[in-house]
Amino acid sequence: PPRSTLFPYTTLFRSAQPVILGMGLVGQREFARRGLDYFIANFNADGALVKGYTLMGTGQHLWTLAEQYGLDPERRWLEHVAPQLLKSCRWILRQTEKTQRLDAHGDRPPEYSLFPPGVLADWDRYAYYFYANAHLWAGLKSALRLLDKVLPADEARELAQAAREYREEVLRAFRWQQSQMPVVPLRDGTFVPPCPSSLYCYGLTREFFGGISAIGHDVEAGGNHMIPLGLIEPKSRESDWIVNYLEDRWFLIDGIFGAYPAKENEADWFNCGGFAKLQPHYARTADIHSLRDDVKPFVRTYFNTLPVLLNRENLTFWEHMNNGGAWCKTHEMGWFLEMTRTMLLTERAGQLWLAPFVTTHWMKHGMHVAVRNAPTRFGPVSYSL
């Protein structure tokens, strides 16, 4: 079509970060490093990443950069990018200062110290999103972990304390919002608190505002991201509530573009459940299961999600199910690489885990599972089963 009819997405830094992450995890070092350098060059003078789309990409980029540096540590490169990282960390904290105002009673309102209202993805609703705040906090914390190697001790402690306070305020706002909403029933007759996606929305975003994108804002870009990004402990009671809420409620709703109708999902919940019904890889369901050491749910989510998006013509992924949205969506493929790497090996709490989520169906007599030259925080790793 004529160029004027194309949507001006330009380079989607929010979708590009999982591509950089996934490629880095499977050993494409140069690709990952050049991808990071490209976005570093697009930060503005204040420290924000302003390559179009949403400002929360600043935090997502910092988090991705720190993850890749763990696999590919190079002191000279870190010293080169450190001034930019520091500028971005201070920019994030300056934004949170804009909401640090007391109410008429001298109390902290729910939005106190949150990142100012912004938008997510393809939808123009400005709100205090927990998804955005979680990414900005995770990026801040991850960048400060790297800067701790090069900053003066006093400055590092000051910034680390500010990051801790930001996390506490995000959790305070999330729990306040949760307390204002009705509990939701599960399939076994019990009830759990909801998992709000934004402040001051007292129910499901899809019901308050409607539209396809609103569906994604409850899960694909919902409060559940606070688990894999480190704000909520994976094995806590809060995580139990969120996981059961997603599994029993959100993973059984009607899928986008007519795929996976709710009636069929309910009847065949094992095969049709376990994944989000708009853009499954966004929800990071497999990562949540992995952090909770839930092996079978991880394996189920991994394999149930594969046929949903797979383009059988060339083995790429569509953006949405039923061949909907973008063709050859690299964002989806980036998260697939990340999930596959987690299945084969992962690092946690100073330990390296080999084959932590490999299905027993690959362990039968005569089968062979192997990893060669995988980058890890402990150096290159190879193994054969």
PALOVEX-970378 format. One record per residue: x negated, y negated, z of N, C-alpha, C in turn. Coordinates in steps of 0.02 Angstrom, whole numbers, padded with zeros to 5 digits, always signed. Atoms other than C-alpha are relative to their C-alpha. Layout:
BEGIN
XYZXYZXYZ
...
***
This chain:
BEGIN
-00042+00061+00000+00000+00000+00000-00043-00062+00000
+00038+00062-00004-00052-00182-00013-00028-00011+00070
+00033+00008-00065-00171-00230+00126+00043-00038+00050
-00040+00041-00044-00047-00356+00196+00053+00040+00037
-00052-00041-00032+00074-00215+00240-00028+00046+00053
+00030-00045-00049-00050-00119+00348+00002-00031+00069
-00001+00026-00068-00035-00135+00536-00072-00015+00022
+00069+00020-00014-00189-00229+00600-00027+00029+00065
+00026-00031-00061-00248-00103+00730-00074-00016+00011
+00074+00006-00002-00433-00135+00690-00028+00060+00036
+00030-00056-00036-00543-00028+00802+00034+00006+00068
-00038-00009-00061-00437+00043+00941-00046+00025+00055
+00049-00022-00051-00557+00044+01088+00033+00046+00050
-00034-00043-00048-00426+00126+01199+00005+00071-00026
-00002-00067+00029-00410+00272+01079-00070+00026-00016
+00067-00021+00018-00595+00273+01037-00039+00031+00058
+00039-00024-00057-00658+00308+01213+00004+00076+00009
-00001-00073-00003-00595+00489+01219-00040+00033-00056
+00040-00028+00055-00679+00517+01050-00074-00001+00020
+00070+00006-00022-00845+00453+01119-00014+00051+00055
+00009-00047-00056-00822+00556+01278-00004+00072-00025
-00002-00069+00025-00775+00716+01186-00062+00018-00040
+00059-00013+00041-00917+00702+01061-00062+00004+00044
+00058-00003-00045-01042+00666+01200-00003+00065+00039
-00003-00061-00040-00984+00817+01300-00021+00061-00040
+00020-00058+00041-01016+00934+01153-00067-00011-00035
+00069+00006+00022-01190+00868+01119-00014-00049-00056
+00011+00049+00053-01165+00731+00989-00026-00065+00031
+00030+00054-00038-01282+00614+01082-00002-00066-00039
+00008+00062+00039-01317+00489+00942+00068-00032-00014
-00068+00026+00013-01132+00472+00898+00026-00037+00062
-00026+00030-00061-01087+00437+01080-00037-00065+00017
+00038+00059-00017-01228+00314+01108+00016-00058-00047
-00015+00054+00048-01191+00216+00949+00071-00025+00009
-00068+00022-00014-01006+00214+00991+00003-00047+00059
+00002+00043-00059-01042+00141+01162-00031-00067-00017
+00034+00063+00018-01161+00012+01090+00045-00045-00042
-00046+00040+00042-01030-00042+00963+00048-00040+00044
-00048+00035-00042-00906-00084+01100-00033-00049+00048
+00036+00048-00042-01035-00164+01213-00011-00066-00037
+00011+00060+00040-01069-00285+01071+00064-00041-00009
-00063+00035+00009-00884-00332+01071+00029-00028+00066
-00021+00033-00061-00873-00391+01252-00008-00075-00009
+00006+00073+00006-00842-00577+01266-00047-00028+00054
+00047+00031-00046-00944-00701+01367+00020+00009+00073
-00023-00010-00069-00836-00672+01522-00009+00071+00024
+00008-00070-00020-00862-00484+01520+00058+00044-00018
-00058-00040+00020-00697-00425+01446-00010+00028-00070
+00001-00030+00066-00682-00306+01300+00061-00025-00038
-00055+00035+00034-00577-00403+01175+00003+00020-00073
-00004-00024+00069-00571-00294+01020+00073+00013-00018
-00071-00010+00015-00382-00313+01010+00031+00050+00046
-00040-00049-00037-00246-00206+01090+00008-00020+00073
-00014+00014-00070-00254-00207+01282-00064-00012+00040
+00059+00016-00040-00373-00277+01413-00021+00058+00045
+00019-00056-00043-00367-00115+01515-00054+00042-00032
+00054-00037+00033-00486-00043+01385-00068-00018+00027
+00063+00018-00032-00623-00137+01477-00019+00052+00051
+00014-00051-00051-00608-00016+01622-00012+00068-00030
+00008-00066+00031-00588+00135+01510-00069+00008-00032
+00066-00002+00031-00747+00091+01417-00055+00009+00053
+00050-00006-00053-00847+00069+01578-00002+00071+00028
-00004-00068-00025-00787+00238+01640-00032+00049-00049
+00029-00044+00051-00832+00323+01475-00076-00008-00003
+00072+00014+00002-01003+00240+01473-00036+00036+00057
+00032-00032-00057-01042+00305+01647+00001+00076-00007
-00003-00073+00010-00985+00481+01603-00054+00022-00049
+00050-00018+00050-01097+00483+01450-00071-00009+00027
+00066+00010-00028-01244+00412+01546-00020+00058+00045
+00015-00058-00041-01230+00558+01666-00027+00058-00041
+00024-00053+00044-01259+00675+01519-00065-00019-00036
+00056+00025+00041-01389+00566+01434-00033-00059+00035
+00029+00056-00039-01482+00463+01566-00064-00026-00032
+00060+00033+00028-01606+00341+01493-00007-00067+00034
+00007+00059-00043-01668+00208+01613-00006-00064-00042
+00010+00060+00041-01722+00087+01476+00067-00025-00028
-00065+00019+00028-01549+00089+01397+00045-00028+00055
-00040+00026-00055-01466+00066+01567-00021-00070+00018
+00024+00068-00016-01575-00085+01604+00021-00050-00053
-00020+00043+00055-01530-00154+01433+00074-00021+00006
-00072+00014-00003-01341-00141+01461+00023-00024+00069
-00020+00018-00069-01342-00178+01649+00029-00070+00007
-00030+00067-00006-01313-00367+01631+00072-00002-00025
-00069-00001+00025-01158-00332+01527+00046+00038+00048
-00040-00038-00047-01095-00201+01650+00017-00043+00061
-00011+00042-00059-01116-00321+01795+00050-00055-00015
-00046+00053+00020-01026-00459+01701+00071+00027-00004
-00066-00031+00007-00881-00340+01664+00030+00017+00068
-00023-00016-00068-00870-00282+01845+00026-00063+00034
-00021+00062-00032-00860-00460+01905+00063-00029-00034
-00060+00023+00035-00730-00501+01771+00061+00036+00027
-00057-00039-00026-00617-00360+01833+00019-00026+00069
-00015+00023-00067-00632-00420+02012+00029-00070+00000
-00029+00068+00005-00596-00600+01961+00073+00003-00019
-00070-00006+00019-00435-00544+01880+00043+00021+00060
-00040-00020-00059-00378-00458+02040+00008-00056+00050
-00006+00058-00046-00410-00619+02135+00060-00044-00017
-00056+00042+00022-00273-00702+02033+00066+00019+00035
-00062-00021-00033-00140-00600+02125-00008+00004+00075
+00012-00002-00072-00215-00618+02298+00031-00061+00034
-00038+00055-00030-00080-00735+02361+00051+00029+00048
-00048-00023-00050+00027-00713+02517+00070-00026-00016
-00068+00023+00012+00216-00727+02513+00019-00053+00052
-00022+00054-00043+00320-00855+02607-00004+00018+00074
+00004-00023-00070+00309-00750+02767-00072+00011+00021
+00070-00012-00017+00120-00740+02760-00022+00072-00009
+00016-00071+00011+00123-00557+02707-00026+00011-00071
+00023-00018+00066+00042-00472+02560+00058+00030-00040
-00052-00030+00042+00170-00440+02421-00026+00064-00031
+00022-00064+00029+00166-00270+02334-00054-00008-00054
+00048+00008+00054+00065-00340+02187-00066-00031+00022
+00060+00033-00026-00069-00414+02299-00063+00037-00024
+00065-00024+00023-00242-00389+02220+00004+00048-00059
-00004-00040+00062-00175-00293+02069-00023-00041-00059
+00016+00034+00063-00234-00334+01894+00063-00034-00025
-00060+00036+00023-00115-00465+01821+00039+00040-00052
-00041-00038+00046+00030-00400+01716-00028-00001-00071
+00024-00007+00068-00021-00336+01545+00041+00051-00038
-00036-00048+00042+00035-00221+01405-00041+00063-00007
+00032-00063+00015-00004-00041+01362+00019+00021-00071
-00012-00031+00066-00022+00029+01187+00046-00041-00043
-00040+00031+00053+00116-00010+01062+00063-00034+00027
-00062+00024-00030+00240-00090+01180-00013-00066+00036
+00015+00067-00024+00254-00273+01230+00032-00016+00067
-00027+00013-00067+00322-00254+01407-00058-00014+00048
+00052+00018-00048+00210-00346+01529+00021+00025+00069
-00016-00028-00066+00201-00259+01699-00064+00016+00038
+00056-00023-00041+00089-00208+01842-00002+00077-00007
+00002-00072+00013+00048-00035+01773-00052+00034+00043
+00048-00039-00039-00033+00095+01885-00051+00034-00045
+00046-00029+00049-00110+00175+01731-00056-00049-00016
+00050+00051+00016-00199+00013+01687-00045-00014+00061
+00040+00014-00060-00254-00023+01866-00045+00059+00017
+00041-00059-00014-00317+00156+01885-00062+00000-00046
+00057+00002+00046-00426+00139+01729-00048-00056+00017
+00044+00056-00017-00491-00031+01780-00040+00015+00063
+00036-00017-00061-00535+00032+01954-00052+00054-00015
+00047-00054+00016-00616+00192+01885-00060-00027-00039
+00055+00030+00037-00718+00089+01762-00046-00041+00046
+00038+00040-00047-00771-00030+01900-00043+00044+00045
+00036-00045-00045-00821+00110+02019-00056+00036-00037
+00050-00037+00038-00913+00207+01883-00059-00044-00020
+00054+00046+00020-01010+00055+01822-00042-00019+00060
+00037+00018-00060-01058+00009+02000-00046+00058+00022
+00043-00058-00016-01126+00185+02025-00065-00003-00040
+00060+00007+00041-01246+00153+01881-00040-00061+00021
+00034+00062-00018-01286-00025+01934-00036+00006+00067
+00033-00011-00064-01333+00039+02106-00075+00016-00008
+00069-00018+00014-01494+00098+02024-00043-00061-00017
+00039+00057+00024-01543-00076+01965+00016-00066+00036
-00019+00062-00034-01454-00206+02075-00034-00006+00068
+00022+00009-00070-01520-00282+02237+00050+00032+00048
-00042-00039-00046-01452-00186+02386+00060-00041+00026
-00054+00042-00027-01349-00332+02456+00056-00009-00051
-00050+00010+00053-01262-00365+02291+00038+00064-00014
-00033-00064+00012-01226-00180+02265+00051+00015+00055
-00047-00013-00056-01146-00166+02438+00061-00045-00004
-00056+00047+00006-01039-00321+02409+00050+00024-00052
-00043-00023+00054-00971-00254+02245+00034+00066+00018
-00029-00065-00019-00944-00079+02314+00058-00011+00050
-00053+00015-00048-00841-00151+02458+00062-00029-00036
-00056+00028+00039-00735-00251+02334+00037+00054-00038
-00031-00055+00037-00704-00093+02233+00042+00043+00047
-00039-00039-00049-00648+00001+02390+00065-00035+00017
-00059+00038-00017-00527-00138+02433+00051+00001-00058
-00044-00003+00058-00457-00138+02256+00037+00067-00001
-00032-00066-00001-00423+00050+02268+00054+00002+00054
-00049-00001-00055-00334+00028+02435+00063-00039-00019
-00058+00041+00019-00222-00108+02363+00042+00034-00055
-00037-00037+00052-00176-00004+02210+00041+00056+00032
-00036-00054-00033-00129+00143+02321+00057-00027+00043
-00053+00031-00040-00031+00029+02437+00060-00018-00043
-00054+00020+00046+00069-00039+02289+00037+00062-00027
-00030-00061+00026+00098+00136+02219+00047+00032+00051
-00041-00032-00053+00162+00205+02384+00060-00043+00019
-00057+00044-00013+00271+00052+02413+00054+00010-00053
-00048-00010+00054+00351+00073+02243+00034+00068+00006
-00027-00067-00009+00374+00258+02274+00054+00001+00054
-00047+00001-00056+00463+00220+02438+00066-00034-00017
-00060+00037+00020+00590+00109+02348+00044+00038-00050
-00034-00036+00053+00645+00243+02224+00033+00064+00027
-00032-00061-00023+00763+00392+02241-00047+00060-00008
+00037-00062+00008+00685+00562+02271+00031+00039-00058
-00023-00037+00059+00702+00685+02127+00002+00075+00015
-00006-00072-00014+00760+00867+02130-00047+00041-00044
+00039-00049+00038+00649+01012+02075+00044+00060-00016
-00038-00059+00023+00704+01176+01998+00017+00047+00058
-00013-00046-00055+00693+01267+02165+00047-00029+00053
-00047+00031-00046+00816+01149+02251-00032-00048+00050
+00033+00048-00044+00686+01047+02345-00004-00068-00035
+00006+00067+00027+00657+00861+02321-00070-00027+00013
+00065+00032-00009+00497+00760+02297+00006-00074-00017
+00001+00071+00020+00456+00574+02285-00015-00005-00074
+00014+00010+00071+00449+00506+02107-00073-00021-00010
+00068+00023+00018+00289+00456+02017+00008-00063-00042
-00013+00062+00037+00314+00273+01969-00056-00018-00048
+00051+00020+00049+00226+00204+01816-00019-00073+00008
+00015+00071-00008+00237+00019+01861+00037-00028+00060
-00030+00034-00057+00280-00098+02002+00066-00033-00021
-00064+00033+00009+00459-00162+02017+00044+00032-00053
-00046-00038+00041+00535-00031+01902+00024+00058+00044
-00024-00043-00054+00647+00067+02021+00031+00066-00025
-00022-00064+00029+00680+00216+01909-00045+00017-00058
+00040-00019+00058+00621+00290+01746-00005-00058-00049
+00009+00055+00048+00548+00165+01624+00043+00011-00061
-00040-00014+00060+00637+00253+01481+00073-00018+00009
-00070+00016-00012+00806+00225+01564+00011-00075+00010
-00007+00072-00011+00774+00044+01612-00010-00039-00065
+00020+00040+00058+00698-00012+01447+00011+00034-00067
-00015-00036+00062+00729+00125+01318-00058+00000-00050
+00050-00001+00052+00632+00160+01160-00048+00058+00008
+00046-00056+00000+00506+00293+01112-00059-00014+00046
+00058+00015-00040+00360+00204+01193+00015+00003+00075
-00018-00002-00071+00454+00192+01358-00005+00070+00027
+00007-00069-00022+00454+00382+01366-00072+00013+00021
+00070-00011-00015+00265+00383+01361-00024-00037+00061
+00023+00040-00057+00250+00250+01495+00015+00034+00067
-00015-00035-00062+00323+00369+01625-00049+00057+00013
+00045-00058-00009+00197+00511+01595-00066-00010-00037
+00062+00008+00038+00073+00486+01454-00042-00058+00026
+00035+00057-00030+00030+00318+01532+00030-00013+00069
-00034+00006-00065+00105+00352+01703-00047+00002+00059
+00038-00001-00061+00050+00356+01883-00039+00064+00012
+00037-00063-00007-00010+00536+01864-00074-00008-00016
+00070+00011+00017-00173+00465+01794-00042-00019+00062
+00038+00017-00060-00219+00413+01970-00035+00060+00030
+00034-00061-00024-00267+00595+02003-00066+00010-00036
+00064-00012+00034-00399+00624+01867-00048-00059+00004
+00044+00059-00004-00464+00445+01887-00025-00013+00071
+00032+00002-00065-00500+00472+02071+00033-00041+00054
-00033+00039-00053-00374+00365+02166+00038+00046+00048
-00037-00048-00041-00271+00513+02230-00038+00066+00001
+00037-00063-00006-00355+00670+02296+00037+00056-00036
-00033-00051+00040-00320+00816+02178+00037+00053+00041
-00030-00054-00039-00278+00941+02317+00043-00027+00057
-00041+00030-00053-00175+00820+02422+00074+00016-00010
-00073-00009+00004+00011+00830+02459+00029-00045-00055
-00023+00046+00053+00035+00679+02345-00008+00032-00069
+00011-00033+00064-00041+00775+02201+00049+00058-00011
-00049-00054+00005+00071+00924+02238+00067-00028-00026
-00063+00030+00021+00222+00810+02222-00001-00019-00074
+00003+00024+00069+00163+00735+02058-00001+00057-00049
+00005-00056+00046+00117+00900+01977+00068+00036-00006
-00065-00034+00002+00283+00982+02025+00053-00042-00034
-00047+00047+00032+00379+00828+01970-00009+00002-00076
+00013-00003+00072+00295+00831+01799+00024+00066-00029
-00015-00066+00027+00315+01018+01776+00075+00014-00004
-00071-00017-00004+00497+01031+01829+00045-00050-00035
-00043+00051+00029+00561+00869+01757-00024-00023-00068
+00022+00035+00060+00455+00782+01628-00023+00046-00056
+00024-00044+00052+00384+00930+01535+00056+00041-00032
-00057-00037+00027+00558+00996+01498+00050-00045-00036
-00046+00046+00035+00640+00841+01421-00005+00010-00075
+00002-00003+00073+00679+00823+01236-00066-00027-00026
+00061+00023+00031+00521+00808+01133+00014-00052-00054
-00006+00051+00051+00490+00668+01009+00011+00031-00069
-00012-00020+00070+00547+00683+00826+00035+00068-00005
-00040-00060+00003+00665+00826+00867-00035+00064+00020
+00037-00060-00021+00530+00946+00926+00015+00016+00073
-00009-00022-00068+00554+01048+01083+00061-00031+00035
-00060+00027-00034+00735+01005+01128+00005+00027+00071
-00002-00016-00071+00771+01007+01314+00033+00067+00014
-00036-00063-00011+00892+01153+01302-00047+00060-00011
+00047-00055+00014+00758+01265+01225-00056+00000+00052
+00053+00004-00051+00627+01202+01349+00023+00033+00065
-00026-00029-00061+00738+01250+01496+00004+00076-00006
-00008-00072+00009+00772+01422+01424-00067+00037-00004
+00066-00032+00008+00589+01458+01386-00054-00045+00031
+00042+00050-00034+00501+01350+01516-00073+00018+00000
+00071-00018-00003+00340+01451+01518-00036-00019-00064
+00033+00013+00064+00301+01434+01333+00011-00072-00024
-00016+00067+00024+00383+01264+01304-00017-00054+00051
+00017+00048-00052+00326+01181+01466-00075-00007+00008
+00071+00008-00014+00161+01127+01538-00034-00057-00036
+00030+00057+00036+00135+00975+01427+00052-00054-00011
-00043+00058+00011+00206+00801+01397+00031+00003-00070
-00040-00010+00061+00334+00783+01258-00002-00060-00048
+00009+00055+00048+00276+00622+01172-00068+00006-00033
+00069-00003+00025+00086+00628+01153-00039+00039+00053
+00021-00043-00056+00029+00777+01258-00069-00013+00028
+00068+00006-00026-00158+00745+01269-00011-00063+00042
+00006+00061-00040-00131+00572+01343+00008+00014+00075
-00020-00010-00070-00060+00643+01505-00055+00031+00043
+00057-00031-00035-00223+00734+01552+00022+00053+00050
-00027-00053-00043-00123+00878+01625-00052+00053+00015
+00050-00052-00011-00262+01005+01600-00054-00024+00049
+00051+00026-00046-00386+00892+01691+00025+00001+00072
-00028-00002-00068-00269+00879+01840-00002+00071+00027
+00002-00070-00022-00253+01069+01848-00072+00022+00016
+00069-00021-00012-00441+01089+01835-00026-00026+00066
+00023+00030-00063-00474+00970+01980+00033+00033+00060
-00035-00035-00055-00348+01068+02084-00019+00074+00003
+00020-00070+00004-00432+01234+02039+00059+00046-00017
-00058-00040+00022-00267+01294+01964-00017+00030-00068
+00027-00030+00061-00341+01413+01836+00055+00017-00050
-00052-00022+00047-00184+01489+01761+00040-00059-00028
-00033+00058+00029-00091+01322+01744-00045-00037-00051
+00045+00031+00049-00247+01251+01657+00002+00038-00065
+00001-00041+00061-00253+01396+01534+00067-00007-00037
-00066+00007+00032-00065+01382+01501+00007-00067-00035
-00004+00066+00031-00073+01195+01469-00045-00004-00061
+00048+00002+00056-00227+01214+01357+00029+00033-00062
-00023-00036+00059-00148+01344+01244+00070-00020-00022
-00066+00023+00021+00031+01280+01248-00003-00064-00041
+00006+00065+00034-00028+01110+01188-00029+00007-00071
+00034-00007+00065-00131+01175+01041+00048+00000-00060
-00042-00003+00060+00009+01222+00918+00046-00061-00009
-00045+00058+00002+00108+01065+00961-00025-00052-00050
+00029+00054+00040-00011+00948+00869-00041+00024-00059
+00048-00025+00049-00116+01061+00759+00026-00007-00072
-00013+00003+00071-00119+01022+00573-00033+00061-00032
+00027-00064+00024-00139+01194+00496-00033-00006-00069
+00033+00009+00064-00196+01122+00330-00075-00010+00007
+00072+00015-00007-00363+01061+00397-00025+00004+00072
+00019-00010-00070-00365+01101+00585-00018-00065+00036
+00003+00062-00039-00355+00919+00639+00063-00004+00043
-00060+00009-00042-00223+00853+00760+00040-00060-00024
-00045+00056+00009-00072+00746+00729+00004-00041+00064
-00009+00042-00059-00032+00603+00846+00057+00027+00043
-00058-00025-00035+00139+00673+00892+00019+00069-00027
-00025-00065+00023+00227+00840+00878+00045-00008-00061
-00040-00001+00062+00325+00889+00722-00031-00043-00054
+00036+00038+00052+00191+00808+00612+00019-00074-00001
-00020+00070-00005+00238+00636+00676-00058-00046+00018
+00051+00049-00017+00137+00477+00696-00060+00004-00046
+00062+00004+00040-00043+00461+00638-00024+00069-00021
+00032-00061+00026-00121+00595+00529-00073+00001+00022
+00070-00007-00021-00288+00660+00593-00016-00050+00056
+00009+00046-00056-00278+00571+00761-00062+00021+00040
+00063-00019-00032-00456+00573+00826+00004-00005+00076
-00010+00004-00073-00399+00522+01001+00020+00068+00028
-00022-00067-00022-00309+00690+01018-00057+00050-00004
+00056-00047+00009-00461+00782+00953-00054-00011+00052
+00049+00015-00052-00574+00692+01077+00019+00033+00066
-00021-00032-00063-00470+00752+01225-00002+00076-00006
+00005-00073+00009-00464+00928+01149-00072+00023+00013
+00070-00017-00012-00655+00931+01149-00015-00003+00075
+00012+00007-00071-00655+00870+01329+00030+00058+00039
-00032-00056-00034-00532+01005+01384-00038+00065-00012
+00037-00062+00016-00630+01140+01294-00065+00003+00038
+00062+00001-00039-00791+01086+01376+00014+00015+00073
-00018-00015-00069-00704+01090+01546+00013+00075+00009
-00012-00072-00004-00647+01267+01510-00065+00040+00003
+00062-00038+00006-00824+01323+01469-00052-00018+00053
+00044+00020-00055-00923+01223+01598+00019-00069+00023
-00016+00065-00028-00899+01076+01713-00043-00013+00061
+00037+00019-00060-00987+00980+01851+00049-00027+00052
-00042+00026-00053-00911+00944+02019-00038+00000+00066
+00029+00007-00066-00979+00879+02184-00071+00029+00003
+00069-00022+00000-01160+00911+02138-00011+00072-00019
+00006-00070+00021-01125+01085+02070+00016+00006-00074
-00015-00017+00070-01123+01158+01895+00039+00065-00002
-00043-00059+00004-00982+01280+01860-00001+00027-00072
+00001-00032+00065-01000+01402+01716+00064+00041-00011
-00061-00036+00020-00844+01471+01627+00055-00003+00054
-00048+00003-00056-00727+01406+01765+00072+00013-00020
-00070-00008+00020-00568+01414+01661+00006+00041-00064
-00005-00044+00058-00606+01542+01526+00052+00053+00014
-00054-00048-00010-00453+01651+01504-00026+00072+00000
+00020-00070-00003-00467+01835+01547+00013+00036-00066
-00012-00030+00066-00400+01872+01372-00063-00003-00044
+00064+00003+00036-00575+01825+01311-00053+00043+00034
+00048-00039-00040-00656+01945+01436+00008+00075-00011
-00009-00072+00013-00605+02111+01360-00062+00031-00029
+00059-00036+00023-00730+02243+01312-00015-00015-00073
+00021+00015+00069-00829+02195+01157+00006-00073-00019
-00007+00071+00015-00784+02010+01165-00063-00038+00023
+00061+00038-00013-00918+01876+01174+00017-00074+00008
-00008+00072-00012-00911+01701+01250-00069-00029+00011
+00068+00029-00006-01065+01591+01229+00002-00075-00006
+00011+00073+00004-01120+01411+01254-00074-00010-00012
+00070+00012+00017-01280+01346+01177-00016-00074+00005
+00028+00068-00001-01375+01188+01223+00051-00054+00018
-00051+00049-00021-01229+01100+01309-00031-00052+00046
+00026+00051-00046-01276+00932+01388+00040+00001+00065
-00032+00005-00065-01239+00924+01574-00039-00049+00043
+00035+00043-00046-01288+00817+01722-00063+00034+00029
+00058-00038-00023-01417+00953+01761-00048+00015-00057
+00041-00016+00058-01493+00956+01586+00036+00048-00046
-00032-00046+00048-01455+01068+01435+00012+00069+00031
-00020-00064-00028-01365+01230+01478+00022+00048-00055
-00024-00052+00045-01342+01392+01382+00018+00061+00042
-00015-00064-00033-01258+01553+01437+00039+00045-00048
-00035-00049+00042-01184+01710+01362+00035+00051+00046
-00038-00051-00038-01048+01826+01431+00017+00056-00049
***
